[in-house]
Amino acid sequence: MPASKSQRRLVSVPAAAEYAGVCSKTIRRRISDGTITGYRFGPRLIRVDLDEIDAVLRPLATAGGAK
């Protein structure tokens, strides 16, 4: 069954960091500065929506021009 747009793809901070190819500390910084939303489950467990990670990833402009 395909995931609908209303469903969140919540993963742990380390899993989100691996998905984005960055350090866990970077994901925590983005949560702190409000770039992405962290969802707390209990006193210590934090989850991040992979759709938000996808939304903040941007392609870089190239010398030949972006397509």
N, C-alpha and C positions, 0 to 999 in steps of 0.2 A: 504494500500500500504506500503510495508516494506521500511524502510529508507536505502538508498544506502550508501556505505562507504564514498562517496564524500560529503554527507550532514553533516553539523555540528549540534550537539545537544547543542545549546547555552542556558544557563540558567543564572540567576542572581548569584551573589556571595553568598548570604545567601542560595539559593537553592542548589548550588554546595557544600557548607559546610554541609548542612543537608544530602545530598546524600553520602558524604564521611564520615560522622560522626565526623566532626571536627568543630572548631570555624571558623567564617567568617574571623577572623584575620589570621588564618593559610592559608586560600586560598589567601588572599591578600599578605602574605609573599611569597608564592610560585610564584605568579605573579611577584613580585619584584625581586626574585632571578632567574627568567627565567625558573623555573621548568615547569610551565604551562603558556599558553598564555592568556592574558586578551584582550578582544575585546571591544573597547570603542564606544558607540553610544551616541553622544552628549557630553556635558561637564562633566556629572556626572555618566551616566549609563554605567556599566561595565558588560560584559557577559563572561562566561567561557564555554568551550566545554567539555561536560561530557566524551567524548572519551579520552581527554587528562587526565582527572582525573583517568579514568580507567587505562590508560597507566602507571601512576606513582605509582599506588597501587601495592605492591609486597607482596607475601606471605612470612611469616617468616619461617626460617628453624626450624625444631623441633628436639628434642633429638633423635627421632626414624628415622630421615631422611625424607626429602621431597619426595613426590611421583611425 
